[in-house]
């Protein structure tokens, strides 16, 4: 992925040089030449920000309503440095207890209660018991979000063991 970013960056530099060269020798009005330069320059920033999701950063959306928990990572708050703490989840969306799509990373603000539930879920996963979760929105909670937090903090997340599959009778 890093090589792709470098190649894409080189392509934008080449495009910028080409636009600049065309603008030096062209008979276009000044406003068109300046507009082209501004447009190409703006594309650098738009592309950079849109590619961040492709580099493995957590999704900028709420958790799916029903999911399989693949892994979690907890960064506790550090009051000495003023770090708020984060909870990172890697989940696969479920429909009718069947995985759909590919796993995706999500970032949540640190919450002690969720930390405790995730530790219990991690212990169960180490013992071979898969964990599924549900994320519901709590409409009564205020819609506050701190900078850098992607998933809304007003989601209520519940975790439980994946039920044993029911087999048809022989």
C-alpha positions, 0 to 999 in steps of 0.5 A: 500500500505504501508503494501505491501511495508513492506512485499516486503521489508521483502521478500527481506531481507529474500532473502538476508539472504538466498543468504548470507547463501548459499554463506557461505557454498557453493563451488561456485567460489568466483566471483559467490558468490559475483555476487549473493550478488551484484545482490540481493542488486541491486534488492533492489534499482531497486524495490524501484524506480519502486514501486514509481509509484505505491504509487501515485506519479505523472506519469513520462510521458507526459499528454494524448492528450485529457483528462477530468480534475478531479482536480488540485493543485497549489503550487506557487513558494517560492523565499525565500526558492528557491522552483520552484513551481509545478502544479499537475493535476489529469486527465482521458484520453479521446477518442472521449469524452469518458473516458478510463482507470482510473484517473492519477496524473501528475506534471508540472512545475509552469507557471503563465498562466497555473495557471490562466487557471486552476483557471478558470477551477476550478471555472467552475467545482464548478459550475457543468461544467466539463472541458476537456483539450488538451495537444499538444507538442510545438516542437519549444520550447527547451526541457529543464526539471528541476529535479523532473519535470515529464511531459515535460514543452514544452506541451501546455495545453488548457482547455474548457467546456465539450460540451453538449451531442447531443441526437438523435431525437425522 
